[in-house]
Amino acid sequence: MRRLAPWQWLLLLLALYLLLAEALRLWLGLLWAERVGLVLAALGVWAFINGRFIFAYYHALATSLRVRRLPLAPGLGPGEHLLVLAPHPDDEVLAAAGLMRRTLEAGGRVSVVYLTSGDAFDLAAGSPLPSEEALRHLALRRMVEAWRGLEVLGLPRDSAYFLGFPDQGLFALFTTHYYLPYESPYTGLKAVAYRGSYRLGLPYTGKALEATLVELFSSLKPTRILLPSPLDAHRDHQATGYFGMRAAASLGMEDRLEYYLIHGGYQYPLPKGLHPRLPLYPPPRGRGLPWRRFPLTEEGVRLKEKAIRAHKSQMRLLGRFLLAFVRQNELYSPLPIPAREALASEEEGWAVLGQPLGFLEGREVL
């Protein structure tokens, strides 16, 4: 910053003096009602400029009281095998860095399955209109970042399984392209092609993706499976939840499922940026879910931040969003969507989740 010359300082002080003198003269000449109106107008301008910050901190304070009343997540044992399903590299550390670290410390095992390598984030590739080759290179870079993030938590590289299916294409694989191969409009690929992927050459179909998950669940035999809730606003996260639930159901592992939310609604989580002393509160889109909180130690919070920062390609653009998940706790739900009693009357047909099968006996199910 350039230093001011002495004559410039003199002019600046003179201007400030005249401004304050005129403001005082105007203030003394006003009626009390006019003064109140002027103060309110100034406060209104200030609140308009700073309103989102005020709301963010008020929201954090109000919700922190609610978080303390949430039940604790189940304890961890030495025989625990946690499997985390991540739609993209970085989702695993946002949702469960603390849980993964604590599982290892308790003598358990952790595996992370990445359904995509994040090859559709054009701005992260360095250009608003990147080439297909640039996006394929981004996928390889994000795989390396994922390894580095897991190493921060103490996980070996062989705990990561990259499936290599198309970013921004998982929902299409679950619906219109369950059997018909999908071509990524970002990379031009129709099959798994990245070095280091679990099965090279698999076609981009929902059937191939679901069969791969069934194979992994069957061979890894996890005792606990963490996956996105279908309530997540991101289509890839929704599809990951659906695929994971179908694969677990085919193996009778439904009771091992727990759910997390990343894209949880308006500006979630507030406030943005790094606030490690604040709690992580239940997301708006997860209203009605039976959330359980998993408290983190100071060391767990520090490692979670470091693991998130390992995803440098994402930090450059989304740093304030990613770091907002570095909080005093993590949140998990044993249900993917709210149970029947938490739903509005017009939504009750969606779920009899949590009910025993005998609940349906003698009833007509539509």
Summary of the structure (lengths in Angstrom):
residues: 366
radius of gyration: 25.7
end to end distance: 71.1
largest distance: 92.8
contacts: 1150
relative contact order: 0.12
helix: 49%
strand: 11%
